Amino acid sequence: STQSRSSAASDVYKRQFDISSAATYRDYQDALRKDLTANWRDLFATDENYAGRDAAQVSVLVEQLMPTDRPPIIRPQAGDRKRSMLLLHGLYDSPYGMRDLEQFFCEHGFHTRSLLLPGHGTRPGNLLEIDREEWIKAVDFGVRSLHREIGGDIYIAGFSTGGALALRQAMIHPESVDGLFLFAPAIQVPAQASQQVLKGLGFQWPPFQKLLDRDFASYESGCLDATIEVSRLGNEVQALLDDHPLDIPIMIVAAENDYSIKTDTTRTLFENRKFGKRSKMFIYTPLDGRRTPGAEAVDATPAGRWPQYQPVELNSRFIYTMAGRNYQIADYSHMALTMKPDDPHYGLAGEYQYCHHYFLWPGSARNRNRCGRGANNEVCYGERKMIGANSYSVSREQTVVRRLTSNPKFDRLEHEMSRFIGQHIAPTKRPDRER
C-alpha cells in the first residue's frame, strides 16, 4: 500500500546505498533527486495527507530535503588550508535539520556537504529492515568525495545517529577526519532491551508511534528495525572508544534531559577522557535551582575558563522573547539543538508543532489539542515523555508541554562554536600542540 507515508517500503527509493565508488557528489545528488521526485509524486497522488496539494510543489519540497554542496562564504586566504564539513542528520530526519549549522560553517570558511542517509526523506516504511551498514557506506562516500573533490582538512558535524556515525568514521578511518562537531550523539539509546523484545514479538513499529507523518522534513512514525540498528551502532562506538583514543578537536553539545539518547553516558565518556585533550562538552540543563532566581547563567565555569574534562553547563530554563511574544522554555529536548528559533518550520512560531507525547486515548486528546493550538498562555516548551509530558515547576497547572524543536540560544551556540574553532581549528594546518 502507498496510502500513507507509514506504508511499507516501496520500489521508488531503495534502502541500499548503491552509488558507485567512482561516482562524484554531483552524480549522487542527481540520482537522489530523481528518486525523491518519484517518491513524492507518488505520495502526492495517493496519500490522503497531501490531498489537494499541487504536484508542482514536489520540486520545492524535494529541494528542502536534498543534500547540499556549498562553498565557503569566507574564502581561504593564500597559504591557508582548505576546510570541508560533512553534515550528517539523525534518525528519521533529513538535511533540513542541519541547514542552520551548514550556514554557520560556510560563514566560517568551510566547504559544506550533507547527506541523506538511506531510508530517509521518503516514507517511514523505507526504514523497515534497514541495515546500519548502508548508513556507514553513505558516510564513507561523503568523506571520500570531499577528499577527492575538495581536499584539505575534513571535519564532520553529526546530530544524534549522525554523531555516532561521525565518531565511528573517525575511529575506523582516523586518517580521513580532522575534527568532529557532535550534537546529542547517539552513543547510547534507552530501552534497547525492550526494542529487541518487541521485535521478537513480531512488532515493526513501536507502540503508539505509527503516526500520520505530516512532517515533510522528518518521520513521525518510529520503526523498530531502525532504532535497533542505532542501538547497535552506539554499542559499537562505545567499544571503539575503549580501544581507539581520539586526538582531534571534538566539540560535543547535548541536552541533559534528552528523551531519545542517554546524555549521561556521553558525559561520563567525556569526563573519563575518551574524546581526547582537545574535546569540549556543552550541556543544556535547567540551572534555575542553582542560580539566583531569574538570573541568566553564562556557564558553569569560573571566569570563562574551560577546565579540562569539565562540561560547560548552559541554562535551559528561561523566558525567550521573539517578535514581541514571550515563550516559556522549561527545558531543552533532543530536537532543540541544531535549528534557529525563527525557522519557518521548526521554530517557536513555526508551522510544525510536536505534540505526539499526548496519545489519543481518553483524557489526552484535550491536551494534545491545546498543545497544537499555540496559545502562549497554555504552552511551555520542553522535552517529551513516553506518556504525556514533563511537569515543570515553571508551568502553571493549566499549561501543557510542547516539545521544543529549535534552539532559542542558537546565537550562543554559534559563539561557542566560533570560540572552539578559533582555539582548536587553525585556518592554516600546523603541528599539534598543547592548547
N, C-alpha and C positions, 0 to 999 in steps of 0.2 A: 504494500500500500504506500501511496505517496500523499495521503490526505492530511498529514501534519509534519512539522519538522521533526517530530519524535519518531517518525516511521523508521522501519528497518533500513539498513544500508542500501543505497541504490547503486546502479551502474554508472551514474553520472559523475561521481567523484570517488576515486579509489582510495582505500585506506593505505595502500602501499606508497612509499616514496620511490618512484620509478624513473627519476631524472637521470640521464646518462652522466657518468663521471666526466665526460668531455663537454657536457653542456655548459653554457655560460649562464650567468644570473639572468640575463635578458631572456634566454631560452626558457628558463624556469618560470619567469613571470608570464611569458606568452602562453605557455601550456596551462598554467594555473588560471589565468584569466579566462581561457576557453572553457575549462572545467567549471569554474564558478558561474560563468554566464549560463551555461547549460543547466546547472543545478537550480539557479534562481528563476530562470524562465519556467522550469518545470513547477517549482513551488508557487510562483505567481499564478500559474494556470490551474493548480489542483488543490492548494492548501487554503482552507477557509479563512485562516488568519490574514491572508493577503487579498481577500475578495475586494474587488473594486479598485485595486491598485493598477496603475498604468504600467504596462510591460516596458515602456520606455524608461521607467525608473530603475530597471535592472542594472543598467550600466553605472548609474550613480551609486547604488548600493554595493556593487562589486568593487568599485574603486575604493570605497571605505574599508573593505575587508582585505584588499590586496597588500601583499608585501611591497615595501617601497625601497627605492635606491636614491639617496640624496647626498650630493657633495657637501663638503663643509661650507658654512656661510662665511666663516673666517678662514681664509686660505693659509696654509703653512707658509712661513717666510723662507727665504733661501737658507739652506742648511738645516732646516727643521725636518724631523722625521714625520712621514705621513702617519695619521692615526685613523683607524677604522673601528666602527662599533657595530656588532651584530646584536639585534634586539629579538628576544625570544619571549613570547607571550605564555600565559598559563593555561592549565586545563580548562576546556570549554570556551576559551577566549579566542581572540583574533588580534592581528596587529593594531587594530583600532585602539586598544587599551594601552599601547606603547607610544602613541603619537606625540604626547607632550614630552616624554623623555627623549624621543627622537629629535624634536625641535631643540631641546636643551643641548644635546650632544653636537648637533650641527652647528649651533652657535658657539660651541667651544672647540671647534676645529676638527671634529671627527667626520669622516665619511661614513654615513649610516646605511645599513641594510637591515631589513627584517625578514622573518619567515612566517609562513602559515603552516603550523605543524599538521602532519597528515591526520585526516579525520575531522578537521575543524573547518569552520566557516561555511558549512553546508547544512547539515542536519544531524542531530544527535545520534541517529542510527548508524552513522558512519564511524562511530567510536565503538560499536559492538565488536568484540573480538579484536580490538586494536592490540598491537604489539609495540612496546616502547622502543624496540629496535628500529622501527620506522621513524620515530622522532629523532633517534640518535643519527640515523643516516642523513636526515634533513640538516641537522646541526653540522655534521661533518662537511656536507656540501656547502653550507653557508660560510663556514670558516675557510674552506678550500677556495671558494670563489673570491673571497676577499684577498687572500694571499696571492692568488693568481692574477687577479684583475686590478687590484688597487695597490697592494703591497704595504710596506711599513709595519707599524705595530698594530696588533689586533686585540681588541677588547670585546667582551660580551656583557650585555645587560640583560638579565633574565628575571622574570616575575614568576613566582610560585614554581610550577613544573619547569618553566624556562630557567629558573635559577638552579634547580637540581641538574638540569641538562648542561648548563654552563659550567658548574663545578665538575661534573663528570668529564667534560671535554678538557678542562684544564689539568685534570689529574691523569687521564689516559693519554693525552697528547700535550704534554707540558710545553713542547716547543712551539705549539700553534697559538698560544694565548698569552698575552702580556698583562692582563688585568681583568677584574670582574666587578660588576655592579649588581648586587643581588637584592631583590625586593621580595620579602616573605618567601624565601627559598623553601621548596617542599622537601626538606631533608627528612622530616618525619610527619606523617599524617595520622590523625586519630582514627580509632576504630578499625584498624587493619584486620583484626581477627573477625569482627562482625561482618566485614565485607566478604571475607572468604566463606563464612558460614552461609550468608545469603546467596552467594554464587553457587555453593554446593547444594542449596535447596532449590535451585533452578531459577532464581531471580535474575533478570537482566538489568532492571532499573531499581535503585534504592527506593524503599517505600516512601511515598509522599513526594517523590522527586521526578515523576513523569508528568511534566507540565506542558503548557500550550506553546512555549518557546516563541514569545513575541519580541524578544530582544534580538535584533539583527546582528549585533556585534558579539554575542556570547550565547552559548546554550544555557537554557534554564533547567532542562532535564538532566538528571545525573545518570551516569552509566557505570555499572559495577566493574566491567572489564577495564575501563579507563582508570578508575580510581585505584583498582588493584595494581595496575601497571605503574602508576605513580608511586604507590607504596613500595613496590619492588625497586623502583629507581632510587627512592630515598634510602632504602636499606643498602643498596649498592654504594651510594655516595658516602654513607656513614662508614662502611667498611673501608672504602678507599681512603678516607681521611685519616684513618689509623696508620696506613702504610705509605701514603704519598703526601709528605709535608709540602705545604704551599708557601712560596716565597715571591708572590706577585702582589701588587696592590689589589685589595679586595675591600669594597665598601658594602656593608650589609644594612638594610633598612627593614624593620618589621614592626608589627603591632603586638603588644603584649597579650591581649585577649583575643587573638586571632582564632576564629572558629574552624578554619579549614586546614591549618597546619599547626604544629606544635612549636611555638616560638621558644619555649623553654629549652628544647633540645638544641636549637641553633645557638641560643645564648650560652649554654653550657659548653658547647664545642668552641665557641669564641673565647670564653674565659679559660678554657684549657689549652689555648694557643694552637688550635688545629688549623687556623687560617693564616698563620704566619705573622711576622712582626710588622708588616705594612697593611694590616687589616684594621678597619674601624667599624663599629656597630652602633646603630641608632635605633632606639625603641620608643615608639609612641605608647605612652602609658598614662592613665589618669593620675595626675600629680596633685589634685586639689587637696587631698588629705595630708600631703607632705609639705605644702606651701601655705603662705599667708592667703586666706580666702580671697578670691578674686584676682590674685597676682598671676601674671603670665610667666611660666617657667621658661627660662632661656635654655638651660640644660642642667644636668646634674653633676657637672664637673667644675672644680674650683678655677676661677679666673680664666675660664675658657680653655683650659688645658685638656688634653686627651690622655689621661693615664692609660698606659698600655693594658689592653685586655679588660678595660672597664667600659661597658656600654654607656653611651650618652643617652639620657632619657629626655624625651620631648613630650610636652604636655598634650594629652589627647582629650581633655575636657575643658571646654571654653565656649563662649558665645562668639560667633563669627558673623560679621555684618557684610553684606554684599548687596549692592543696588538698593540700599535703603531698607533692607529686610534683615532681621536678626535670626540666626539659626543656632539652636542649641545643639552643640556637639557633645555627646555624652561619652563617646569612646571612638577609637579607630577600628575599622574592620579589615578583613583580608583584602577586600576590594578597594580600600581607600587610599592606597599609596601612590599610584602612578598617574592619576588624572588631575587636571586643574579643576578648581571648584566651579568655574564658569563654563565647563564643557557643555555643549548643547544637548548631549545625550545623557551622560552620567553625572553631570554637575548638580549642585544643590538645587537649582531651578530647572534642571534638565527634563527632557521628555520621559525619561525612564525612572520609575520608582521601584525599588526592590522591597517587596512585601511578602515574599514566599514563605517566610517563617510563620505566618498566620495561616495555617492549613484550614481548608474549608470544611470543618466539621462544626456541630452546634456550638455557638459561643465564640467562634473565631472569625466568622465571616464579617461581623461588625468591625472588629479591629482591623481586619485586612482592608476593608473599605475605607476606614478612617486613615490608615497608613497611606493609601494610594491617593487620597484626595488632595493632600498637600497643604492643608491649613496649618500655619506655623504654630498656632496655639495648641494643636493636637499632636504634633510630631516632634520627636527629637531624633538624633542620628547616632547610630552606634553599630554594634556587631549583632548578628543574628544568633539565635539558639535553635537547637533541633526542633523544639516545640515552643512556639511563642518567641518572645524577645526578652532580652535582659531587663531587669528592673533596675533603674539607675536612681541614685539618691537625688540627682538634679531634676528628675522628672516628677511632675505632678501626677496624681493618681489617674487623671483622665488622659495622660499622654501615652501615645503608642510609639514604638521604636521602628523607624525606617532604617534599613541597612545603609550605612554610609558608603557611597560608591565613588567618591572623589576626595581629594586631599585639600582641605581649606588652608593648610600651611605649605602648599606646594612651593611658594616663593622661599620659604625657609629651607625646604629640601634642596632647592636649586642652589641656595647659598652654601649649604654643607657640601654638595657635590662639587661646586666650584672650588671650595676650600680644599677638598680632598684631591682634586685634580692638580691644584697648584702645589700641594705638598708632595704628592706621590707620583704624578704623571707629568714629567717634564716635557716641554714641546720638542726638545732635542734628546735623542737617545744618549744615555750616558751610563757608566758603570753603576751597579747597585751600590748603595752606601746606607749607613745607618741614618735614619731620619728622626 
